[in-house]
Amino acid sequence: MSAISEALTSVRRRVAAATAKRTSNVRHEVRLVAVSKTKPVEDIIEAYQNGQRDFGENYVQELVEKANNEKILKLCPEIRWHLIGHLQRNKVPKIVALKNLSMVETVDSTKLAEALNTARQKYIPNGGPLSVMIQVNTSNEEAKSGIAPEDAPSLAEYIKDSCRSLKLVGVMTIGAYDYDVSLGPNPDFLRLITCRNTVSSHLEIDAEELELSMGMSSDYEHAIELGSTNIRVGSTIFGARNYSKPSVEVKK
């Protein structure tokens, strides 16, 4: 087995073990998003060949290059791309028409939602709604993107009522880094759960209809035990990132 294959097997086992420790039933199964930021096309293909289907990218340009890569298009026909980094409105047209774009997890304003909705209608009018999540800044850190928890219900209402080409599927947070889980439940995860419940109440829907995207390489097991249905795992699968080399060849 290759290193990536072994890592995926290990992560899946740990996901299953963490899921079994949940104290309450969760409607959605855990979706593993393999974060391929800075990683070469060959690593993505290898992970795909070992059963991985959901991949996350932080940067629009890197997502565009990988989603349009001829090898990936040929060898990974069922790949599902997630944008998990900050999205500027002027870059929306670059991603909405991408083949196999599955979800944008970082909607944090009505203006961004409007831009996505308008572009989706323009470029893929018959493609069905694009799945989106609301990014919530649960740690109240200026360096992190995301809407304030108290503002999430109004954004959710806007997406639901005014964005027919978008489908709100959940809420997402990055949270504070390096939280010591021995201290108890991560307060950022608890804030996201509370936010999800407030949003669902505001929309008058079952809270379980909305997913929770929380947990990364360092804390995904803890997040799953608290109810996360979408985890973003990168270095644990692909190894440490190398920022000195481009992950894909950029055509000049």
N, C-alpha and C positions, 0 to 999 in steps of 0.2 A: 504493500500500500504506500502511496505517496504521502508526503507530509500534509497536503491539503485534504486528501481523503481521510487520513487518520484524524485530523482536526475536526472535520465535519462529523465523523462518527462519534467522536467524544462529545462535541457540543450537543448533538441530537440526544445522546444518552442523558446528558445533564439536564437538557430541556424536559425530557420525559420524567426524570426524577423530581425536578422542581414542580412540574405540573401535578404530580401525584401528592405533593405536600400541601396543595391548596386546601384551605378550610371551607371554601364555598365553591359551588358550581359556577363555571364560567362558560358562556355559550360558545365563544369562538375558540378554535384551536390556536396554538401559538404559531405565529408566522415568523420564521427566521429570515431576516434580511442580511445577506452577506455584504458587508461594506467593502467595496473593491477600490476605494479611493487610492490613487497612485499605483495600483497594481496592474501588471501587464495583461494584455488580452489572453495570453496563454493560461494565466491563473484562473481567469473567469471561465474559460472553456473547460478547464480541468474540474473546477467546482461544479459546473453544469453537468458534466459527464458523470459526476458522482451524486447526481440527484438534486442539486441545488437549483432553484428556479428564481427566487427573488434576490435582486442585487440592488444595493444602494450606493448612490454617488452624491458627494457634497457640492461639487462645482458643476455649473451648467455646461461649460465648455468640455469638460472631461466626460460628462454624461452624453453630450451630443456626439463626440468622437467615438465613444465606445458603442453607443446604440446604432451608429451608422457603419461600424466596422464590418467589412465584408466577411471576415472569418466568423465573427459572432452571429451575423445574420444567417450565415449558411449552417453553422454547426449548433446554434442555440436558438432554434425557432420558437420555443416556448418560454424564453426568458422574460422576466417581468422586472422592469426598471422602476426604482423608487428614487425620487429626488428628496434627499434628507438634509440638504443645506439651504442656506438663505437664498431666496429667489427675488431678484429685482424685477420690477414691472417691465423694464425695457428689454429684458431677456426672455420674457414669457413666450413670444412667438418662436423662439429657437427650440423650445421643448414640447409644445403642445401637440405638434404633428409627428413626434418621434414614433417610430414603429416600436411597439411593445412597452410604451410608457404605461405603467400600471397605477402609479400614485404619486401625488405631491404631498409630502407630510408636513410642509412648513408654511402653510397659509396663516398669516398673522395680521391681516388687515382687510377691510372691505374693499379697498382699492386694488389690492392684489387679487382678491377673489373675483372682482369685476373684470380685471384684465384677463385672468385665466378663462373665465366664462365667455367673454367676448371672443377671445382667440380660438377657443374650442369650437364655438359656433361657426367661426369663419373658416377654419382649416379642416375640421372634421365634423361637418354638420350632421352626418348620419352615423357617427361613431359611438353614440351613447355617451352618458355622462362620465367625466373623469373623476376618479376617487380622490378625495383630498382629506387631510387632517388639519386641525387647527393646532398650531404650535403655541404652547403656553410657557411663558417664562416663570416657572414656579420658584426659582431661586432669587428672582428680583435682581439679577446681575445685569449691569448696563452693557457688558461685553457680549451678552447672549441675546439672540433674536427671540421673538415670541411676544404674544399679547399678554397683558396682565390677566390673571385668573378671573377677576371681576368683570372684565370686558368680553370674555369668551362667549357668554350666552347671546349677546347682541350680534356678534359676528356669526355665530351658528344660525341665528334666525335669518340673517341677511343671505347666507349661502342657501339655506333651505327655501326661502321665499323668492329670492331674486336671481338665483343662479341655476337655471334649469339644466345647464350643461355640466354642472358639478354635482357630485354626490358626497355629502359629508359622512365619513365612515368612522371618525374617531378624533381623539385629542392626543397630542404628543408633547413630550418634554425631554430636554437634555438633562436638566437638573445639575446640582453642584457636583463637581468631580471629587473622586476619592472619599466618598462618605464611608465611614466605618460602620458596617451593618451590625457589628456586635453591640452598638449603642441602641439598637432597636430599628423599627421600620424607618426607611428613608423618608424624611419629612417632605421632600420634593415629590416623591411618588404618592404620598398620602394627599398632598395638595392637588395632584392631577386627578386622583380618584374623586375627591370632593368636587373639583371643577367639572368632571364628566357627569357626576350626579346632578349638579346644578344646571348644566346645559340640557341634560335629558329632561329634567323637570320643566325647564323653560320651554322646551319644544314639545312637551307633553308626549314623550315617548319613553319606552322602557330603557333604563340605563344600559342594559346589556346589548342594546342595539348599537351602541357606540364603543369602538375599540379603544384600548389604552396602549399607546406606543411609548414604552419606557424601558430602559435597561440596555446596557452596552456590554462590551467584553468583560469589564470589571465587576458588573453587578446584575447581569441578566437573570441569574437564578433567583436572586432576591426579588427582582421585579416580577418575575413569573409567579412566585409564591404570593405576591400581593395582588395578582390579577392581570398582569400585562399580557396582551395578546399579540404584540408586535415588538420584537427585539432586534436591535441593530448591532451586529457582531462583526468586527473587522479583523483586528490583529490576532485574535485567538484562532481564526481560521487561516489567514493568509500570512501571518508573521508580521514582524515590525515593518513599518512603512519606510520607504526610501524616497525622500523628497528631492533627491539630487538628480533623478532621471525621470523623464516623462513616461507615463504609463502607456501611452499610445503615441504612435508616430503622427506628428502634426504635419499635414500637407501644406506646403508653402505655395 
